Amino acid sequence: MVSRRKFIKQSGLAVASAMVSSQVLAACGNKRPQEAEIGLQLYTMRDELAKDAKQTIMKIANIGYGHVETFYDYGTEKGSGKYWGLSTEELKNVLADNNLQTYSGHYQLNNFLTMGKGQEDELKAQADIAVKLGQRYLIVPVPPFNLIDKLTLEDFKFMAEQLNKGGEYCKSLGLKIGYHNHFWEFRSYGPDKRTGYDVLVSETQPDLVAFELDMFWAIKSGAHPIELFAKYPKRFEMWHVKDIDKSKPDVIVGEGKDSLPSMDILKDIKFAEVGTGAVDYKAIFKKSEEAGLKHFFVEQDGIYMENHFESIRLSFNYIKDNLIGK
C-alpha cells in the first residue's frame, strides 16, 4: 500500500533540471493580459505556494491565467480551513486582487467514500469552504488513500452511491460534486473486466455528479479521451490538461500490471509541458462540446525545469496559441 507522501514524492518530484537565463526568470514577473478560459490547478505550484502564496498567485496571474483550481487538506494545515496560512476569506481576497476566478477545488473525502464509514461531516465542512470561495464544483481528487492498492468493484459501487448522495447535498448549496481520476480507476475487475471508472460514471447521476478527466492519467491507463466522450457524452465538465513525456509513453494499466503496487507503477511516468509531449491536444479540444467541457486546468504533477513559473508559462502559451479559439 502506498502512502500519500510517497505517492506525491514519486509522481510530483523527479530528477531536475535545466538552467534558465535571468531574462526568462524576469519574464515571469511581467504582467500580460489574462485569458479567462485558461486555468491552473494550484497543486502544480505547491512548493512555491508554501513559501509565499501571495507572490505565487500574483505571478500566476501575470503569466496570463484567468482562473485557478484550489486543493485543500493535502498538507500540514489539515482541517484548519486555511490555505498556506491564509484563511478562506484571505485567499478569496488575494484571488480577487489578481483578477483570478476559482470555479473548482479539490477536497478530501476519504471517510465519506469509505465503506463502513460514510461520514458526512467532512463533506459538509469542505463544501462550506467551497461555497465561501465562490466555487461551483467540489472535486474528489482520489479514492480513499488507504484503499489504493486494494480497491474492489464494491468499493467503487459504494463511492458511486456516496457521490450521488454528496451531489444532492452539494446541489442544495449551489455546488456540483465531481470526481477526478488517476490510473487506479481504470484497472479491470472480475470476469467481465469491468473498470472502476465505468462503475463511477455509469452509476452516478449526470445532474448530480460531474467528472474531471485527467488526460495524462486516462491516456496512461489506455483510455482514450475521445472514446470516453463518445461513450459518456456531456459527463466531462472539467479537464486536467497535462502532457506525457515522449520518453515514457507506455500504458501503466492492464494484465500483469493491475496487481502491482502503485509505487512500482509510478516509476514509469514522466510529465511534460503541454504541447511538448505525446498527447494530441488539438484533436481532443475539437471534441470539447461532446465532452460537455465547462472549465479546464493546466496541471503538471512533477516539473523538471528549475524555474517552475517558466514551465507553466510554456504550457499557457501553447494552449493560448494552439488550442483555444481555433
Contacts in CASP RR format, 6 or more apart in sequence:
PFRMAT RR
TARGET T0000
AUTHOR 0000-0000-0000
METHOD contacts of the structure
MODEL  1
MVSRRKFIKQSGLAVASAMVSSQVLAACGNKRPQEAEIGLQLYTMRDELA
KDAKQTIMKIANIGYGHVETFYDYGTEKGSGKYWGLSTEELKNVLADNNL
QTYSGHYQLNNFLTMGKGQEDELKAQADIAVKLGQRYLIVPVPPFNLIDK
LTLEDFKFMAEQLNKGGEYCKSLGLKIGYHNHFWEFRSYGPDKRTGYDVL
VSETQPDLVAFELDMFWAIKSGAHPIELFAKYPKRFEMWHVKDIDKSKPD
VIVGEGKDSLPSMDILKDIKFAEVGTGAVDYKAIFKKSEEAGLKHFFVEQ
DGIYMENHFESIRLSFNYIKDNLIGK
1 146 0 8 1.000
1 148 0 8 1.000
1 149 0 8 1.000
1 150 0 8 1.000
1 261 0 8 1.000
2 10 0 8 1.000
2 148 0 8 1.000
2 149 0 8 1.000
2 261 0 8 1.000
2 262 0 8 1.000
2 263 0 8 1.000
2 266 0 8 1.000
3 145 0 8 1.000
4 74 0 8 1.000
4 145 0 8 1.000
6 263 0 8 1.000
7 145 0 8 1.000
7 148 0 8 1.000
7 262 0 8 1.000
7 263 0 8 1.000
7 266 0 8 1.000
8 74 0 8 1.000
10 263 0 8 1.000
10 266 0 8 1.000
10 267 0 8 1.000
11 266 0 8 1.000
11 269 0 8 1.000
11 301 0 8 1.000
11 302 0 8 1.000
12 271 0 8 1.000
12 301 0 8 1.000
12 302 0 8 1.000
13 302 0 8 1.000
14 270 0 8 1.000
14 302 0 8 1.000
14 304 0 8 1.000
15 304 0 8 1.000
16 304 0 8 1.000
16 305 0 8 1.000
16 306 0 8 1.000
17 304 0 8 1.000
17 305 0 8 1.000
17 306 0 8 1.000
18 304 0 8 1.000
18 305 0 8 1.000
18 306 0 8 1.000
19 306 0 8 1.000
20 305 0 8 1.000
20 306 0 8 1.000
20 307 0 8 1.000
20 310 0 8 1.000
24 307 0 8 1.000
24 310 0 8 1.000
25 307 0 8 1.000
25 309 0 8 1.000
25 310 0 8 1.000
27 310 0 8 1.000
27 313 0 8 1.000
28 59 0 8 1.000
28 62 0 8 1.000
28 63 0 8 1.000
28 307 0 8 1.000
28 309 0 8 1.000
28 310 0 8 1.000
28 313 0 8 1.000
29 59 0 8 1.000
29 62 0 8 1.000
30 62 0 8 1.000
31 61 0 8 1.000
31 62 0 8 1.000
32 62 0 8 1.000
32 63 0 8 1.000
32 64 0 8 1.000
33 64 0 8 1.000
34 61 0 8 1.000
34 64 0 8 1.000
34 65 0 8 1.000
34 66 0 8 1.000
34 99 0 8 1.000
34 100 0 8 1.000
35 64 0 8 1.000
35 65 0 8 1.000
35 66 0 8 1.000
35 316 0 8 1.000
35 320 0 8 1.000
35 324 0 8 1.000
36 66 0 8 1.000
36 67 0 8 1.000
36 101 0 8 1.000
37 66 0 8 1.000
37 296 0 8 1.000
37 324 0 8 1.000
38 64 0 8 1.000
38 65 0 8 1.000
38 66 0 8 1.000
38 67 0 8 1.000
38 296 0 8 1.000
38 298 0 8 1.000
38 316 0 8 1.000
38 319 0 8 1.000
38 320 0 8 1.000
38 324 0 8 1.000
39 65 0 8 1.000
39 66 0 8 1.000
39 67 0 8 1.000
39 68 0 8 1.000
39 69 0 8 1.000
39 295 0 8 1.000
39 296 0 8 1.000
39 297 0 8 1.000
39 298 0 8 1.000
40 60 0 8 1.000
40 65 0 8 1.000
40 67 0 8 1.000
40 68 0 8 1.000
40 69 0 8 1.000
40 297 0 8 1.000
40 298 0 8 1.000
40 299 0 8 1.000
40 312 0 8 1.000
41 68 0 8 1.000
41 69 0 8 1.000
41 71 0 8 1.000
41 106 0 8 1.000
41 240 0 8 1.000
41 297 0 8 1.000
41 298 0 8 1.000
41 299 0 8 1.000
42 49 0 8 1.000
42 60 0 8 1.000
42 68 0 8 1.000
42 69 0 8 1.000
42 70 0 8 1.000
42 71 0 8 1.000
43 71 0 8 1.000
43 74 0 8 1.000
43 106 0 8 1.000
43 299 0 8 1.000
43 301 0 8 1.000
44 298 0 8 1.000
44 299 0 8 1.000
44 300 0 8 1.000
44 301 0 8 1.000
44 302 0 8 1.000
44 303 0 8 1.000
44 308 0 8 1.000
44 312 0 8 1.000
45 56 0 8 1.000
45 60 0 8 1.000
45 308 0 8 1.000
45 309 0 8 1.000
45 312 0 8 1.000
46 71 0 8 1.000
46 74 0 8 1.000
47 308 0 8 1.000
48 55 0 8 1.000
48 56 0 8 1.000
48 59 0 8 1.000
48 308 0 8 1.000
48 309 0 8 1.000
49 56 0 8 1.000
49 57 0 8 1.000
49 83 0 8 1.000
49 84 0 8 1.000
50 84 0 8 1.000
53 83 0 8 1.000
53 84 0 8 1.000
53 85 0 8 1.000
53 86 0 8 1.000
53 91 0 8 1.000
53 94 0 8 1.000
54 86 0 8 1.000
54 94 0 8 1.000
57 68 0 8 1.000
57 94 0 8 1.000
57 95 0 8 1.000
57 98 0 8 1.000
57 100 0 8 1.000
58 98 0 8 1.000
59 309 0 8 1.000
60 68 0 8 1.000
60 98 0 8 1.000
60 100 0 8 1.000
60 312 0 8 1.000
61 98 0 8 1.000
61 99 0 8 1.000
61 100 0 8 1.000
63 309 0 8 1.000
63 312 0 8 1.000
63 313 0 8 1.000
63 316 0 8 1.000
64 316 0 8 1.000
65 100 0 8 1.000
65 298 0 8 1.000
65 312 0 8 1.000
65 316 0 8 1.000
66 99 0 8 1.000
66 100 0 8 1.000
66 101 0 8 1.000
67 100 0 8 1.000
67 101 0 8 1.000
67 102 0 8 1.000
67 103 0 8 1.000
67 295 0 8 1.000
68 95 0 8 1.000
68 100 0 8 1.000
68 101 0 8 1.000
68 102 0 8 1.000
68 297 0 8 1.000
69 102 0 8 1.000
69 103 0 8 1.000
69 104 0 8 1.000
69 105 0 8 1.000
69 106 0 8 1.000
69 139 0 8 1.000
69 295 0 8 1.000
69 297 0 8 1.000
70 83 0 8 1.000
70 91 0 8 1.000
70 102 0 8 1.000
70 104 0 8 1.000
70 105 0 8 1.000
70 106 0 8 1.000
70 133 0 8 1.000
70 135 0 8 1.000
71 105 0 8 1.000
71 106 0 8 1.000
71 141 0 8 1.000
72 81 0 8 1.000
72 83 0 8 1.000
72 105 0 8 1.000
72 106 0 8 1.000
72 107 0 8 1.000
72 108 0 8 1.000
72 126 0 8 1.000
72 129 0 8 1.000
73 79 0 8 1.000
73 107 0 8 1.000
73 108 0 8 1.000
73 126 0 8 1.000
74 108 0 8 1.000
77 83 0 8 1.000
77 84 0 8 1.000
77 85 0 8 1.000
79 125 0 8 1.000
81 87 0 8 1.000
81 88 0 8 1.000
81 129 0 8 1.000
82 88 0 8 1.000
83 91 0 8 1.000
86 94 0 8 1.000
88 129 0 8 1.000
88 132 0 8 1.000
88 133 0 8 1.000
89 132 0 8 1.000
91 133 0 8 1.000
92 132 0 8 1.000
92 133 0 8 1.000
92 134 0 8 1.000
95 101 0 8 1.000
95 102 0 8 1.000
102 133 0 8 1.000
102 134 0 8 1.000
102 135 0 8 1.000
103 135 0 8 1.000
103 136 0 8 1.000
103 137 0 8 1.000
103 294 0 8 1.000
103 295 0 8 1.000
104 135 0 8 1.000
104 136 0 8 1.000
104 137 0 8 1.000
104 138 0 8 1.000
104 139 0 8 1.000
104 212 0 8 1.000
104 238 0 8 1.000
104 295 0 8 1.000
104 297 0 8 1.000
105 130 0 8 1.000
105 133 0 8 1.000
105 135 0 8 1.000
105 137 0 8 1.000
105 138 0 8 1.000
105 139 0 8 1.000
106 139 0 8 1.000
106 140 0 8 1.000
106 141 0 8 1.000
106 180 0 8 1.000
107 126 0 8 1.000
107 127 0 8 1.000
107 129 0 8 1.000
107 130 0 8 1.000
107 138 0 8 1.000
107 139 0 8 1.000
107 140 0 8 1.000
107 141 0 8 1.000
108 122 0 8 1.000
108 126 0 8 1.000
108 141 0 8 1.000
109 122 0 8 1.000
109 123 0 8 1.000
109 126 0 8 1.000
109 140 0 8 1.000
109 162 0 8 1.000
110 122 0 8 1.000
110 144 0 8 1.000
110 145 0 8 1.000
110 146 0 8 1.000
111 117 0 8 1.000
111 118 0 8 1.000
111 119 0 8 1.000
111 121 0 8 1.000
111 122 0 8 1.000
111 144 0 8 1.000
112 118 0 8 1.000
112 119 0 8 1.000
112 120 0 8 1.000
112 122 0 8 1.000
112 123 0 8 1.000
112 162 0 8 1.000
112 166 0 8 1.000
113 140 0 8 1.000
113 143 0 8 1.000
113 144 0 8 1.000
113 158 0 8 1.000
113 159 0 8 1.000
113 162 0 8 1.000
113 163 0 8 1.000
114 144 0 8 1.000
114 146 0 8 1.000
114 147 0 8 1.000
114 158 0 8 1.000
115 154 0 8 1.000
115 155 0 8 1.000
115 158 0 8 1.000
118 162 0 8 1.000
120 169 0 8 1.000
123 166 0 8 1.000
123 169 0 8 1.000
124 169 0 8 1.000
126 138 0 8 1.000
127 138 0 8 1.000
127 169 0 8 1.000
127 170 0 8 1.000
127 173 0 8 1.000
127 175 0 8 1.000
130 137 0 8 1.000
130 138 0 8 1.000
130 175 0 8 1.000
131 173 0 8 1.000
131 174 0 8 1.000
131 175 0 8 1.000
135 175 0 8 1.000
136 174 0 8 1.000
136 175 0 8 1.000
136 176 0 8 1.000
137 175 0 8 1.000
137 176 0 8 1.000
137 177 0 8 1.000
137 178 0 8 1.000
137 210 0 8 1.000
137 212 0 8 1.000
137 237 0 8 1.000
137 238 0 8 1.000
137 295 0 8 1.000
138 170 0 8 1.000
138 175 0 8 1.000
138 176 0 8 1.000
138 177 0 8 1.000
138 178 0 8 1.000
139 177 0 8 1.000
139 178 0 8 1.000
139 179 0 8 1.000
139 180 0 8 1.000
139 212 0 8 1.000
139 238 0 8 1.000
140 163 0 8 1.000
140 177 0 8 1.000
140 178 0 8 1.000
140 179 0 8 1.000
140 180 0 8 1.000
141 180 0 8 1.000
142 148 0 8 1.000
142 180 0 8 1.000
142 182 0 8 1.000
143 151 0 8 1.000
143 155 0 8 1.000
143 159 0 8 1.000
143 184 0 8 1.000
143 185 0 8 1.000
144 155 0 8 1.000
147 155 0 8 1.000
148 184 0 8 1.000
148 262 0 8 1.000
149 261 0 8 1.000
149 262 0 8 1.000
151 184 0 8 1.000
151 187 0 8 1.000
151 196 0 8 1.000
152 189 0 8 1.000
153 189 0 8 1.000
153 190 0 8 1.000
153 194 0 8 1.000
153 196 0 8 1.000
153 199 0 8 1.000
156 185 0 8 1.000
156 196 0 8 1.000
156 199 0 8 1.000
156 200 0 8 1.000
157 199 0 8 1.000
157 203 0 8 1.000
159 200 0 8 1.000
160 199 0 8 1.000
160 200 0 8 1.000
160 203 0 8 1.000
160 204 0 8 1.000
161 203 0 8 1.000
163 177 0 8 1.000
163 178 0 8 1.000
163 179 0 8 1.000
163 200 0 8 1.000
163 204 0 8 1.000
163 208 0 8 1.000
163 209 0 8 1.000
164 204 0 8 1.000
164 205 0 8 1.000
164 208 0 8 1.000
164 209 0 8 1.000
166 177 0 8 1.000
166 208 0 8 1.000
167 175 0 8 1.000
167 176 0 8 1.000
167 177 0 8 1.000
167 208 0 8 1.000
167 209 0 8 1.000
168 208 0 8 1.000
170 176 0 8 1.000
170 177 0 8 1.000
170 208 0 8 1.000
171 207 0 8 1.000
171 208 0 8 1.000
176 208 0 8 1.000
176 209 0 8 1.000
176 210 0 8 1.000
176 237 0 8 1.000
177 208 0 8 1.000
177 209 0 8 1.000
177 210 0 8 1.000
178 209 0 8 1.000
178 210 0 8 1.000
178 211 0 8 1.000
178 212 0 8 1.000
179 200 0 8 1.000
179 204 0 8 1.000
179 209 0 8 1.000
179 210 0 8 1.000
179 211 0 8 1.000
179 212 0 8 1.000
180 211 0 8 1.000
180 212 0 8 1.000
180 214 0 8 1.000
180 240 0 8 1.000
181 197 0 8 1.000
181 211 0 8 1.000
181 212 0 8 1.000
181 213 0 8 1.000
181 214 0 8 1.000
181 217 0 8 1.000
181 218 0 8 1.000
181 221 0 8 1.000
182 214 0 8 1.000
182 217 0 8 1.000
183 217 0 8 1.000
183 220 0 8 1.000
183 221 0 8 1.000
183 252 0 8 1.000
183 253 0 8 1.000
183 265 0 8 1.000
184 262 0 8 1.000
185 195 0 8 1.000
185 196 0 8 1.000
185 197 0 8 1.000
185 200 0 8 1.000
185 221 0 8 1.000
186 195 0 8 1.000
186 196 0 8 1.000
186 197 0 8 1.000
186 218 0 8 1.000
186 221 0 8 1.000
186 222 0 8 1.000
186 223 0 8 1.000
186 253 0 8 1.000
187 195 0 8 1.000
187 196 0 8 1.000
187 253 0 8 1.000
187 254 0 8 1.000
187 258 0 8 1.000
188 194 0 8 1.000
188 195 0 8 1.000
188 254 0 8 1.000
188 258 0 8 1.000
189 195 0 8 1.000
189 196 0 8 1.000
197 223 0 8 1.000
200 211 0 8 1.000
201 211 0 8 1.000
201 232 0 8 1.000
201 235 0 8 1.000
202 232 0 8 1.000
206 234 0 8 1.000
206 235 0 8 1.000
210 235 0 8 1.000
210 236 0 8 1.000
210 237 0 8 1.000
210 238 0 8 1.000
211 232 0 8 1.000
211 235 0 8 1.000
211 236 0 8 1.000
211 237 0 8 1.000
211 238 0 8 1.000
212 236 0 8 1.000
212 237 0 8 1.000
212 238 0 8 1.000
212 239 0 8 1.000
212 240 0 8 1.000
213 225 0 8 1.000
213 228 0 8 1.000
213 236 0 8 1.000
213 238 0 8 1.000
213 239 0 8 1.000
213 240 0 8 1.000
213 291 0 8 1.000
214 239 0 8 1.000
214 240 0 8 1.000
214 242 0 8 1.000
214 299 0 8 1.000
215 225 0 8 1.000
215 239 0 8 1.000
215 240 0 8 1.000
215 241 0 8 1.000
215 242 0 8 1.000
215 279 0 8 1.000
215 281 0 8 1.000
215 284 0 8 1.000
216 240 0 8 1.000
216 242 0 8 1.000
216 243 0 8 1.000
216 244 0 8 1.000
216 271 0 8 1.000
216 279 0 8 1.000
216 301 0 8 1.000
218 224 0 8 1.000
218 225 0 8 1.000
218 228 0 8 1.000
219 225 0 8 1.000
219 244 0 8 1.000
219 278 0 8 1.000
219 279 0 8 1.000
220 244 0 8 1.000
220 250 0 8 1.000
220 251 0 8 1.000
220 252 0 8 1.000
220 253 0 8 1.000
220 269 0 8 1.000
221 251 0 8 1.000
221 252 0 8 1.000
221 253 0 8 1.000
222 251 0 8 1.000
222 253 0 8 1.000
225 236 0 8 1.000
225 284 0 8 1.000
225 287 0 8 1.000
225 291 0 8 1.000
226 283 0 8 1.000
226 284 0 8 1.000
226 287 0 8 1.000
228 236 0 8 1.000
229 236 0 8 1.000
229 287 0 8 1.000
229 290 0 8 1.000
229 291 0 8 1.000
229 292 0 8 1.000
230 290 0 8 1.000
233 290 0 8 1.000
233 291 0 8 1.000
233 292 0 8 1.000
234 290 0 8 1.000
234 291 0 8 1.000
234 292 0 8 1.000
235 291 0 8 1.000
235 292 0 8 1.000
236 291 0 8 1.000
236 292 0 8 1.000
236 293 0 8 1.000
237 292 0 8 1.000
237 293 0 8 1.000
237 294 0 8 1.000
237 295 0 8 1.000
238 293 0 8 1.000
238 294 0 8 1.000
238 295 0 8 1.000
238 296 0 8 1.000
238 297 0 8 1.000
239 291 0 8 1.000
239 293 0 8 1.000
239 295 0 8 1.000
239 296 0 8 1.000
239 297 0 8 1.000
240 296 0 8 1.000
240 297 0 8 1.000
240 299 0 8 1.000
241 274 0 8 1.000
241 281 0 8 1.000
241 296 0 8 1.000
241 297 0 8 1.000
241 298 0 8 1.000
241 299 0 8 1.000
241 315 0 8 1.000
241 319 0 8 1.000
242 271 0 8 1.000
242 272 0 8 1.000
242 274 0 8 1.000
242 298 0 8 1.000
242 299 0 8 1.000
242 300 0 8 1.000
242 301 0 8 1.000
243 271 0 8 1.000
243 272 0 8 1.000
243 273 0 8 1.000
243 274 0 8 1.000
243 275 0 8 1.000
243 276 0 8 1.000
243 277 0 8 1.000
243 278 0 8 1.000
243 279 0 8 1.000
243 281 0 8 1.000
243 300 0 8 1.000
243 315 0 8 1.000
244 270 0 8 1.000
244 271 0 8 1.000
244 272 0 8 1.000
244 277 0 8 1.000
244 278 0 8 1.000
244 279 0 8 1.000
245 270 0 8 1.000
245 271 0 8 1.000
245 272 0 8 1.000
245 277 0 8 1.000
245 278 0 8 1.000
246 272 0 8 1.000
246 277 0 8 1.000
246 278 0 8 1.000
247 270 0 8 1.000
248 268 0 8 1.000
248 269 0 8 1.000
248 270 0 8 1.000
249 278 0 8 1.000
250 268 0 8 1.000
252 265 0 8 1.000
252 268 0 8 1.000
252 269 0 8 1.000
257 265 0 8 1.000
270 304 0 8 1.000
271 300 0 8 1.000
271 301 0 8 1.000
271 302 0 8 1.000
271 303 0 8 1.000
271 304 0 8 1.000
272 278 0 8 1.000
272 300 0 8 1.000
273 300 0 8 1.000
273 311 0 8 1.000
273 314 0 8 1.000
273 315 0 8 1.000
273 318 0 8 1.000
274 281 0 8 1.000
274 298 0 8 1.000
274 314 0 8 1.000
274 315 0 8 1.000
274 318 0 8 1.000
274 319 0 8 1.000
275 281 0 8 1.000
275 315 0 8 1.000
275 318 0 8 1.000
275 322 0 8 1.000
276 314 0 8 1.000
276 318 0 8 1.000
281 319 0 8 1.000
281 322 0 8 1.000
281 323 0 8 1.000
282 322 0 8 1.000
282 323 0 8 1.000
282 326 0 8 1.000
285 323 0 8 1.000
285 324 0 8 1.000
285 326 0 8 1.000
298 312 0 8 1.000
298 315 0 8 1.000
298 316 0 8 1.000
298 319 0 8 1.000
300 311 0 8 1.000
300 312 0 8 1.000
300 315 0 8 1.000
303 311 0 8 1.000
305 311 0 8 1.000
END
